């Protein structure tokens, strides 16, 4: 199971990296086309879709690498069961919020598809297509947070040097 979860997080990170390259390609295409005297419609919109996709898809991998910003003012001074209890409480809230974000992201995808919502930019892309990236990223983040919750409950959650400094 651990290998499958790690592969999921890594796969989402690689997709995020691919979309970052997509942002670069769209920006370069926009610049080169302007210099050459023609306009490629939709480059701004596609750069935006790729940027949003990259951001959402990278969330779980960033969490699993302990790269999310944490405020450890209180928790840094706790140890043992008190620390674990506070960590579980914080992770429970995070799981709840990520679950809601995931639910409403997929609901938005469905509604955009149902109502044939399209971009108002020159590309006129059906919005449910790029919105799928948000739903995927939020769902993978939800899975990663549930994974962290279980690891914390079992006492197997990875700690950084900063986390263990006050224990």
C-alpha positions in Angstrom: 0.0 0.0 0.0 2.9 2.4 0.9 4.4 2.0 -2.6 1.1 2.7 -4.3 0.5 5.8 -2.2 4.0 7.1 -2.8 3.6 6.4 -6.5 0.4 8.4 -6.5 2.0 11.4 -4.9 5.0 11.2 -7.2 2.8 10.8 -10.3 0.9 13.9 -9.3 4.1 15.8 -8.8 5.4 14.7 -12.3 2.1 15.9 -13.8 2.5 19.2 -11.9 6.0 19.5 -13.4 4.6 18.7 -16.9 2.0 21.5 -16.5 4.8 23.9 -15.3 6.5 23.1 -18.6 3.2 23.8 -20.3 3.1 27.3 -18.7 6.6 27.9 -20.1 5.6 26.7 -23.5 2.5 28.9 -23.6 4.4 32.0 -22.4 7.2 31.4 -24.9 4.7 30.8 -27.7 3.0 34.1 -26.8 6.2 36.1 -26.8 7.6 34.5 -30.0 4.2 34.9 -31.9 4.1 38.6 -30.9 7.6 39.2 -32.1 6.8 37.4 -35.4 3.8 39.5 -35.9 1.0 37.0 -35.4 -1.3 36.1 -32.5 -1.9 32.6 -31.2 -5.3 32.6 -29.5 -5.7 31.1 -26.1 -2.1 31.1 -24.9 -2.9 33.3 -21.9 -5.9 31.1 -20.9 -3.9 27.8 -21.4 -1.0 29.2 -19.4 -3.5 29.9 -16.6 -5.0 26.5 -16.8 -1.6 24.9 -16.7 -0.5 27.0 -13.7 -3.6 26.1 -11.7 -3.2 22.5 -12.6 0.4 22.5 -11.5 -0.4 24.2 -8.2 -3.2 21.8 -7.3 -1.4 18.6 -8.4 1.8 19.5 -6.4 -0.1 19.9 -3.1 0.1 16.3 -1.9 3.8 15.8 -2.9 4.7 19.0 -1.1 2.8 17.8 2.0 4.5 14.4 2.0 8.0 16.1 1.7 7.2 18.3 4.7 7.4 21.4 2.6 4.1 23.0 3.6 4.5 26.0 5.8 3.7 25.1 9.4 3.3 27.4 12.4 4.8 25.4 15.3 4.6 28.0 18.0 2.6 25.8 20.3 3.2 22.3 19.0 6.9 22.8 19.0 6.9 22.9 22.8 4.8 19.8 23.3 5.9 16.2 23.4 4.4 12.7 23.7 0.7 12.3 23.8 -0.1 16.0 24.0 1.8 16.6 20.8 0.2 13.6 19.1 -3.2 14.7 20.2 -2.7 18.2 18.8 -1.3 16.8 15.6 -4.3 14.5 15.2 -6.7 17.4 15.8 -4.9 19.6 13.2 -4.8 16.7 10.7 -8.5 16.0 11.3 -9.4 19.6 10.5 -7.2 19.4 7.4 -8.8 16.2 6.3 -12.2 17.8 6.7 -11.3 20.9 4.8 -9.5 18.9 2.0 -12.6 16.7 1.8 -14.9 19.7 1.4 -12.5 21.2 -1.1 -12.4 18.0 -3.1 -16.1 17.5 -3.0 -16.9 21.0 -4.2 -14.1 20.9 -6.8 -15.7 17.8 -8.4 -19.1 19.3 -8.0 -17.9 22.4 -10.0 -16.5 20.1 -12.7 -19.9 18.3 -12.9 -21.9 21.6 -13.0 -19.6 23.1 -15.6 -20.1 20.0 -17.8 -23.8 20.0 -17.1 -24.3 23.7 -18.0 -21.8 23.6 -20.9 -19.8 26.4 -19.2 -17.0 27.7 -21.5 -14.2 30.1 -21.1 -14.9 33.7 -21.9 -11.4 34.0 -23.4 -10.6 33.6 -27.1 -10.1 29.8 -26.6 -13.7 29.1 -25.6 -12.5 25.9 -23.8 -15.2 23.9 -21.9 -14.3 24.8 -18.3 -14.8 21.3 -17.0 -11.7 20.1 -18.8 -9.1 22.3 -16.9 -11.2 22.0 -13.7 -10.6 18.3 -13.6 -7.0 19.2 -12.6 -8.3 21.0 -9.5 -10.5 18.0 -8.6 -7.6 15.6 -9.0 -5.2 17.7 -7.1 -7.6 18.2 -4.2 -8.5 14.4 -4.1 -4.8 13.4 -4.0 -4.2 16.0 -1.2 -7.2 14.5 0.7 -5.6 11.0 0.4 -2.2 12.4 1.5 -3.8 14.0 4.5 -5.6 10.8 5.5 -2.3 9.0 5.0 -0.6 11.5 7.4 -3.4 11.1 9.9 -3.0 7.3 10.0 0.7 7.6 10.2 0.4 10.0 13.1 -2.1 7.7 14.9 0.4 4.8 14.6 3.3 7.0 15.7 5.1 6.5 12.3 4.8 10.0 10.9 8.1 11.5 9.7 9.4 14.4 11.7 11.8 17.1 10.5 14.8 18.3 12.6 12.7 21.5 13.3 9.8 19.3 14.6 12.0 17.4 17.0 14.1 20.3 18.3 11.9 20.8 21.4 11.0 17.2 22.2 
